[in-house]
Amino acid sequence: MFAVIKRIHWIFILAWVLLGLAACGQPENSGGKGAATAESLKQHVESAIAKLDAAKLKDLGFATPYNMADKQFEAQYEVKVVRLESAGNNGKHAQAEVQLIGSMQDPRTELWLTEMIQLNFARPGGRGEWKLVLYRGQVEDYLSQVVPGQELRTLSDPLQDYLKSAFATVAAAELKSEAS
């Protein structure tokens, strides 16, 4: 009798575990919404970059990706959404990180090498238009995080200014003050 009860106990435990695993495996609607938001952001960035003059961007040092095998530049820049955080409660902002992939010329070898520009976007309050986040007026911030207190720049001022002209912008400090 004790063995039968023990077996029934284990069957119930196994059933609960399987039920829990099945529930975790069910797709959620929010995943589809996140994918749609990421695609919308990608299209927003692609259309804004497409409005810029590719020849001017190349003159400023950032060309479309260079295909070394074909020895020619691609037709357009590549855009990848690498991080997307939806807005939560309490006035949080939706945030995203986008990689703009192109090429920059190495001054030593004069080869056009693949480079990525990190663009951070925010949707203040989780609604409205995506805005390019600026860090002390700069497009990229990761080098200043490596060496605190230093203004290390990876992009020339004219290139940054031209990229900023494609988007509505918001200062990172302004986002922090709105969230508090």
PEFEN-V64877 format. One record per residue. N is the residue number from 0. RES is the residue in one small letter. PSI is psi in whole degrees, -180 to 180 (none if undefined). OMEGA is omega in whole degrees, -180 to 180 (999 if undefined). NEAR is the number of other ideal C-beta (glycine too) atoms within 10 Angstrom. Layout:
n=N res=RES psi=PSI omega=OMEGA near=NEAR
n=N res=RES psi=PSI omega=OMEGA near=NEAR
This chain:
n=0 res=m psi=-44 omega=179 near=5
n=1 res=f psi=-38 omega=180 near=6
n=2 res=a psi=-38 omega=179 near=7
n=3 res=v psi=-43 omega=179 near=8
n=4 res=i psi=-41 omega=179 near=9
n=5 res=k psi=-41 omega=178 near=10
n=6 res=r psi=-43 omega=179 near=10
n=7 res=i psi=-41 omega=177 near=10
n=8 res=h psi=-48 omega=-180 near=10
n=9 res=w psi=-35 omega=177 near=10
n=10 res=i psi=-43 omega=178 near=10
n=11 res=f psi=-42 omega=178 near=10
n=12 res=i psi=-46 omega=179 near=10
n=13 res=l psi=-41 omega=179 near=10
n=14 res=a psi=-43 omega=179 near=10
n=15 res=w psi=-40 omega=178 near=10
n=16 res=v psi=-46 omega=179 near=10
n=17 res=l psi=-39 omega=177 near=10
n=18 res=l psi=-42 omega=178 near=10
n=19 res=g psi=-42 omega=178 near=10
n=20 res=l psi=-39 omega=179 near=9
n=21 res=a psi=-40 omega=179 near=9
n=22 res=a psi=-38 omega=179 near=8
n=23 res=c psi=-27 omega=-177 near=7
n=24 res=g psi=-9 omega=-179 near=7
n=25 res=q psi=133 omega=179 near=6
n=26 res=p psi=146 omega=178 near=7
n=27 res=e psi=157 omega=178 near=8
n=28 res=n psi=-29 omega=-176 near=7
n=29 res=s psi=-28 omega=178 near=10
n=30 res=g psi=-42 omega=178 near=9
n=31 res=g psi=-38 omega=179 near=10
n=32 res=k psi=-41 omega=178 near=11
n=33 res=g psi=-40 omega=179 near=15
n=34 res=a psi=-39 omega=178 near=12
n=35 res=a psi=-39 omega=178 near=10
n=36 res=t psi=-42 omega=179 near=18
n=37 res=a psi=-42 omega=179 near=17
n=38 res=e psi=-39 omega=177 near=11
n=39 res=s psi=-44 omega=178 near=12
n=40 res=l psi=-44 omega=180 near=19
n=41 res=k psi=-46 omega=179 near=16
n=42 res=q psi=-38 omega=178 near=11
n=43 res=h psi=-47 omega=-179 near=17
n=44 res=v psi=-45 omega=-179 near=24
n=45 res=e psi=-43 omega=-179 near=16
n=46 res=s psi=-36 omega=178 near=11
n=47 res=a psi=-43 omega=180 near=18
n=48 res=i psi=-37 omega=180 near=20
n=49 res=a psi=-26 omega=179 near=11
n=50 res=k psi=-18 omega=178 near=9
n=51 res=l psi=157 omega=179 near=15
n=52 res=d psi=114 omega=-178 near=10
n=53 res=a psi=-36 omega=179 near=17
n=54 res=a psi=-39 omega=178 near=9
n=55 res=k psi=-41 omega=177 near=12
n=56 res=l psi=-41 omega=179 near=19
n=57 res=k psi=-42 omega=177 near=17
n=58 res=d psi=-32 omega=179 near=13
n=59 res=l psi=-4 omega=174 near=19
n=60 res=g psi=4 omega=-179 near=16
n=61 res=f psi=101 omega=-178 near=22
n=62 res=a psi=171 omega=172 near=20
n=63 res=t psi=163 omega=-178 near=20
n=64 res=p psi=138 omega=-180 near=18
n=65 res=y psi=125 omega=179 near=19
n=66 res=n psi=106 omega=-177 near=13
n=67 res=m psi=-32 omega=-180 near=12
n=68 res=a psi=-44 omega=-180 near=5
n=69 res=d psi=-10 omega=-178 near=8
n=70 res=k psi=48 omega=177 near=8
n=71 res=q psi=162 omega=179 near=10
n=72 res=f psi=146 omega=175 near=16
n=73 res=e psi=167 omega=-177 near=15
n=74 res=a psi=-31 omega=-177 near=8
n=75 res=q psi=165 omega=177 near=13
n=76 res=y psi=155 omega=176 near=21
n=77 res=e psi=139 omega=-180 near=14
n=78 res=v psi=128 omega=177 near=19
n=79 res=k psi=128 omega=172 near=13
n=80 res=v psi=114 omega=-176 near=19
n=81 res=v psi=-15 omega=178 near=11
n=82 res=r psi=137 omega=178 near=11
n=83 res=l psi=123 omega=177 near=17
n=84 res=e psi=120 omega=180 near=13
n=85 res=s psi=160 omega=180 near=15
n=86 res=a psi=137 omega=176 near=16
n=87 res=g psi=-160 omega=177 near=10
n=88 res=n psi=178 omega=176 near=6
n=89 res=n psi=36 omega=173 near=6
n=90 res=g psi=19 omega=178 near=12
n=91 res=k psi=157 omega=-180 near=17
n=92 res=h psi=144 omega=170 near=22
n=93 res=a psi=137 omega=-178 near=20
n=94 res=q psi=150 omega=179 near=18
n=95 res=a psi=151 omega=175 near=23
n=96 res=e psi=128 omega=-178 near=15
n=97 res=v psi=140 omega=173 near=25
n=98 res=q psi=124 omega=174 near=16
n=99 res=l psi=114 omega=-173 near=19
n=100 res=i psi=126 omega=178 near=16
n=101 res=g psi=-145 omega=178 near=24
n=102 res=s psi=148 omega=176 near=22
n=103 res=m psi=147 omega=-178 near=20
n=104 res=q psi=128 omega=176 near=16
n=105 res=d psi=121 omega=-176 near=11
n=106 res=p psi=-25 omega=-179 near=7
n=107 res=r psi=-43 omega=-175 near=6
n=108 res=t psi=-14 omega=-176 near=8
n=109 res=e psi=18 omega=175 near=7
n=110 res=l psi=146 omega=175 near=11
n=111 res=w psi=114 omega=-176 near=20
n=112 res=l psi=147 omega=180 near=12
n=113 res=t psi=131 omega=178 near=13
n=114 res=e psi=152 omega=177 near=20
n=115 res=m psi=133 omega=173 near=15
n=116 res=i psi=127 omega=180 near=19
n=117 res=q psi=120 omega=177 near=14
n=118 res=l psi=125 omega=177 near=21
n=119 res=n psi=135 omega=-179 near=21
n=120 res=f psi=155 omega=176 near=24
n=121 res=a psi=150 omega=172 near=24
n=122 res=r psi=95 omega=-177 near=19
n=123 res=p psi=128 omega=-179 near=19
n=124 res=g psi=3 omega=179 near=13
n=125 res=g psi=5 omega=-177 near=15
n=126 res=r psi=166 omega=174 near=9
n=127 res=g psi=-155 omega=-174 near=10
n=128 res=e psi=144 omega=173 near=11
n=129 res=w psi=137 omega=179 near=22
n=130 res=k psi=141 omega=177 near=19
n=131 res=l psi=127 omega=-179 near=19
n=132 res=v psi=131 omega=178 near=22
n=133 res=l psi=138 omega=180 near=20
n=134 res=y psi=105 omega=-175 near=15
n=135 res=r psi=40 omega=178 near=10
n=136 res=g psi=-4 omega=-179 near=12
n=137 res=q psi=152 omega=178 near=18
n=138 res=v psi=-44 omega=-177 near=23
n=139 res=e psi=151 omega=-177 near=19
n=140 res=d psi=-8 omega=-170 near=16
n=141 res=y psi=-31 omega=179 near=11
n=142 res=l psi=-33 omega=178 near=13
n=143 res=s psi=-21 omega=175 near=16
n=144 res=q psi=-28 omega=180 near=9
n=145 res=v psi=-43 omega=-180 near=9
n=146 res=v psi=90 omega=-178 near=9
n=147 res=p psi=141 omega=178 near=6
n=148 res=g psi=-6 omega=-180 near=5
n=149 res=q psi=143 omega=176 near=9
n=150 res=e psi=78 omega=178 near=10
n=151 res=l psi=130 omega=-178 near=13
n=152 res=r psi=137 omega=176 near=14
n=153 res=t psi=-19 omega=-178 near=15
n=154 res=l psi=144 omega=178 near=19
n=155 res=s psi=155 omega=179 near=12
n=156 res=d psi=-44 omega=179 near=11
n=157 res=p psi=-38 omega=178 near=12
n=158 res=l psi=-44 omega=178 near=20
n=159 res=q psi=-45 omega=-179 near=19
n=160 res=d psi=-41 omega=-179 near=13
n=161 res=y psi=-41 omega=176 near=18
n=162 res=l psi=-42 omega=-180 near=22
n=163 res=k psi=-29 omega=-178 near=15
n=164 res=s psi=-16 omega=-178 near=11
n=165 res=a psi=-16 omega=-171 near=17
n=166 res=f psi=155 omega=164 near=20
n=167 res=a psi=142 omega=-175 near=12
n=168 res=t psi=161 omega=175 near=16
n=169 res=v psi=141 omega=179 near=21
n=170 res=a psi=139 omega=179 near=14
n=171 res=a psi=-38 omega=180 near=15
n=172 res=a psi=-36 omega=179 near=11
n=173 res=e psi=-39 omega=178 near=15
n=174 res=l psi=-42 omega=-180 near=18
n=175 res=k psi=-41 omega=-178 near=10
n=176 res=s psi=-33 omega=178 near=9
n=177 res=e psi=-33 omega=-177 near=14
n=178 res=a psi=-20 omega=-177 near=13
n=179 res=s psi=none omega=999 near=6
